[in-house]
Amino acid sequence: MRHRSRLRIAALIGSTLTVAALVGCSSEAAAPTATSTANPEIAALVPTEMAESGLIRVATDGAYPPFVSISEDDGETLVGLDADLAREMASLMGLEVEFVITSFDGLIPSLQAGTNDMAMNSIGDTKEREQAVDFVTYYHNGTVALVESGNPLDVTAEALCGARVAVNRGSLQQSTMLPPQSAACEADGKEAPTEAVFAGTPEALLALTAGQVDAVLADVPTLVLAQASNDAFEIAGPAFKNPNPGGVALPKDSEFAAAVHAAMTELMENGTYEEIIAKYELEDIAIDESVINGAIS
């Protein structure tokens, strides 16, 4: 099943079309052990107050596989690309991770308020978001539409006229992908898509199952996994490839960005990043080099 999902992600991202355009802490008692050891040069970049605390507070919604989700093995440990990378970066810095479960639309505000030190939740880097936070990039993703099997409305991620479309509150799908489609539909004399906003992807998938929406718009890997586990769903047509990368979100102008960038770069150079990418079969969203603030639009 996972191998089939890997092939599906590759096929979708390989044929993409470019477009411009409740809070608590998770238990880490049974968390996977990071393989990295503290790197003195990277640890020296960590702000003094954080180094003294020994802890990084990482905001995430914890419900967006394969990036981050609760392990089926123990029902409490966070696993996924983002969770594993966060632990490895923290280990290089000589720190521990405390995951803070936060709604997706609350991730950036929590950084602005100083509640959390960084956020990882498949967060797209954009010029607009860079006005509020900084990013350390580590992947390049796409968006696809998930629909009822048979695709009764014959929609795709780029053709959603007249459909009821579920999106996550605060997502790029909501802010940058649906609005231009609505304008295009109306310009063609067609009914614009109806936006249905949900706190997270699990709620959106439940709405699709219940027939309350016609399509869910989200990242390719997440919806490919959803479809692979439920034959009632179907991936509808090709995906959009975001022109911008995604990354770790950090408070604007934080000194911590240098440490995170150095840690991510080290993981890419020493092979750990590649191993984690392969573990979750996400080779098609991997990048070769991490940068600070890599958005082009």
N, C-alpha and C positions, 0 to 999 in steps of 0.2 A: 504493500500500500504506500509506504513512504517513497519507494523507488518510483512508483507511478506519479506521485505528487511532484517529485523532483523533475521528471520529464515534462510534466504539465507546466510547471513554472518556467522551465527553459523555453518551451514552445511559445508561451504567452509573451514573455519578455523579449524573446527574439523577434517577435512580429509586431512590436508596439508601434503606436503612432505618437509622435511628440506633440505636446500641447504647451502653448505659452501660458502661458498663464499658470462625603463620607470619608473620612481620612483616618488611617491607622497604620501601624507598622507591621510588616510581615515577620513571622518567626523565621530565624535563620539557623535554628538549632541543628537542623539536618541538612544544611546547605551543602552543595557540592564543594569540595576543597579546591581552591585555586592552585594551579600548577606553578604560577610565577612566584618568584621570591623578590623581596624588596630590592629595588635598584637605588643606590644612594644618590645618584645624580637626579633621578626623577623625584625621589622623596624630598630632595632639597628645594624643589619648586613648589611644594605644598605650602599654602599659607600657614603661618605659625599657629594661629588659633585652631585650625583644623588638625594640624599635626599633633597638637597637644591633646585634642579630644580623641584622636585615634579612630575617628569615624567619618564616613561619607554618608550623608542622607540622600538617597536616590529616589526621586519621585517616579512612579509608574502606576498605570491602572491595573497591571497584573492580569490582564484578560485579553491579550492580543497575540496568540500563537501564530507563527513560531518565534516571534520576538520576545514575548514574555507571557507566561501563564503559570498557573499553579500545578505542580507535579501531581500526576495521577498516582504516583507511588505512595506518597504520604499525605496528600491533600493540603499541604501547607507551604512547601518549599517552592520558591519561584525559580523557574527554569526558562530556557530560551536563549536566543542570540544575545539580547540586551542584558539579561541577568548574568549570563556567563562572562560577557565582556566587562561588565561593571565589577564583578568580583576579581577578575584578572588585573584590571587597571588598579583597583584598590590595593591588591597585593603588591604590585610594583611600587606603590607609594608607601607601603608599610602601614596601610590602614585597613579597617574592616568596613563592610557595607551594611547599612540599615535601609531596607527598602520601605518606602512610605507610600502606601496605597492611596492614590489620588485620581480623581476623575480626569479624563483626557483634557477637557477644557480648563482644568485647574492646574495643569502642569506648569505652564509658563507663569501664571499668577503666583504660584507657590515659590518660584525662583525670584520673582520680583519682590515678594514680601520677605525674602530671606528665610523662609520656612525650610527649604531644602537646598542642597548644594548643587545638585544636577538632576536632570530628568532624562530617562531613556524609555521610549515607547514608540519606536518607529516614527520619529518626529521629523517631518520634512523641513529642510532649511529653505527659507525664502528671504528676499530682501525686506519684506514687511516685518517678518518675525525678527530679523536681525536688528531692527530698531529697538526691540524690547529685550532680546537675549543674544548670547553668542552661541555658535555651534562648532563642534568638532566633528567632522564628517567621518562616516564609516560604512556607508552603503549607498546604492542608487536603485530606486524602486520604481514600480509602476502601479497603476490602478486598473481594476477590472470590475465588471458587473456580475453579480451572482443572482440568478433568477430561478423560478420554478422550472423543473425539468420539462423540456419541450418548448420552453421560451414562448409562451402563448402570445405575448405582445411583440415578439420579434425585435427586441431591443439589444443594444450593445452599450458599452461604456461611453461611446461617442454618439449614440443615437437613442435618447431617452424621452423623446417627445411624448406627452400624454401619460407617462408612467409615474407611479408613486414610488419615489426613490428614497431609500433609507441611507442616511449618512451619520457619522459620529459627530457630536457637537464639538466644534473647534477644529475639525479636520480640514485638510486641504481639499478634500472632496466637497465639503460644504462651502468653503470660502472661495475656491478658485476654479473648480470644475463645473459645478452645476449652474452658476450664474451665466456664463457665456452660452451654455447650451439652452437655457431658458430664452435668452435673447435671440438665438438663432432659430429656435422653434417658432417663436412669435413672428419673426421676420419672414418665415416661410408660410405663415398663415396656419400654423399648427399649434396645438395646445402645449403649453410649457410643462415640463415635469413638475410634479408636486413634491416638495421637499418634506421628508419625515425625519426629524432629528432625534437621535437617541444618545443616551449617555455613553454607550459602548457597543461594540460589535455583537456580543452575546444577545443583547436586547434587540438589535436589528435583525439578527438571524431568527429569533423567535417570532418577530413580526412577519418575516417572510414566510415562515412555516405556517403561521395562522392566516395568511392571505391578506394581511393588513397593508402590505406594500408589495410592489411588483418586482423590485430589484434592490439589492444592497450594493453600494459603491464603497470599496475599500481596497487596501493594498493586495497585490496579486498573491503573495505567499499565504496570507491569512485566509483568503477566500478559496484558494486551491485546497487548503487543508479542510475547510468546512465542506467543500463539495466532495472530497475524497471520503469523508465519513458519513455522507448522507446522499443517497441516490435520488432523493427528492429535489436536489439542487442541480443546477447546471451553470457552467461558466458561459456567459453570453458574449461570443465574438472576441475580437482582439482587445488588447489593453492599451491604455495610455501610458507612455513612459514619461515620468516627471522630468522636466529639464534640469531640475535641481537635485542635489544629493540630500540624504538625510543624515542626522547626526545627534550627538549628545548635546542637549541644551543646557546652558550655563547662565548664571546671572550676568547681565551686561557689564563688560569691562572688568570682570572678575580676574584676579591674579591666578585663580585656580585653573583657568583655561590653558595656561602654558603647561601645567602638570598633566592635565587630561590629554592634551595633544601629544606630549612626549610619551605618555603611557600607551596611547593608541598606536603611535608610530612604532614603538618598541614591539608591541604585539604583532604588528604587521611584518616587521623585519625578522622576528625570531620564530615565526611559523605558528604561533598560538592563535592568531586571528584566523588563519587558513584552516586550522584544525576545528575551531568552533564553527566557522562557516560550513565546513563539510559535515560536521555533526548534525546540523539542522538542514542539510541539503539546500543551502542558499547560495551556492556558487554563482548563480546568475545575477545576484545583486551586489556581489563583492566589488570593492574598489582597490586600486593599487597603492594609493597615497591618501593620507588624511590631511585635511587643511582646516584652518580656522575660518569660518564664514565663507562657504563655497557657493552660495547662491548666485545665479546669474539673472534671476528675475523675481 
